[in-house]
Amino acid sequence: MLALDRRGVVADAVFKVAATLPMERVRIGVQRQGLRFDLKKFISRVAAS
């Protein structure tokens, strides 16, 4: 799997990308379906790391 290293541990790149990827704000009490960030962009940035 892309996000795991040889030992099966989550790669540092996943955390670095997650920390820098912009997320959509959601107000308290507002329900939202789906993720609060662009999943395709997240995957491409992790793959490039």
C-alpha positions in Angstrom: 0.0 0.0 0.0 1.2 3.5 -0.8 0.9 5.0 2.7 2.6 2.2 4.5 6.3 1.5 4.8 7.9 -2.0 4.7 7.0 -2.6 8.3 3.4 -1.8 7.8 3.7 1.6 9.6 2.1 4.7 8.2 4.6 6.7 6.2 5.7 10.2 7.5 4.6 11.7 4.2 0.9 11.0 5.1 1.2 13.1 8.2 3.2 15.9 6.5 0.6 16.1 3.7 -2.3 16.0 6.0 -0.8 18.9 8.1 -0.5 21.1 5.1 -3.6 20.3 3.0 -6.4 22.9 3.3 -9.6 21.7 4.8 -13.1 23.1 4.5 -14.5 24.6 7.6 -17.8 23.3 8.9 -20.0 25.2 11.3 -21.2 23.7 14.5 -24.5 21.9 14.0 -24.1 21.6 10.2 -24.0 18.1 8.9 -21.8 17.4 5.9 -21.4 14.3 3.9 -18.0 13.3 2.5 -14.6 14.5 3.4 -13.6 18.0 4.3 -10.6 17.9 1.9 -9.8 17.0 -1.7 -9.0 13.3 -1.6 -7.5 13.1 -5.1 -5.1 16.0 -4.2 -4.2 14.3 -0.9 -3.4 11.0 -2.6 -1.3 12.7 -5.4 0.7 14.7 -2.8 1.4 11.6 -0.7 2.4 9.7 -3.9 4.8 12.5 -4.9 6.5 12.5 -1.5 
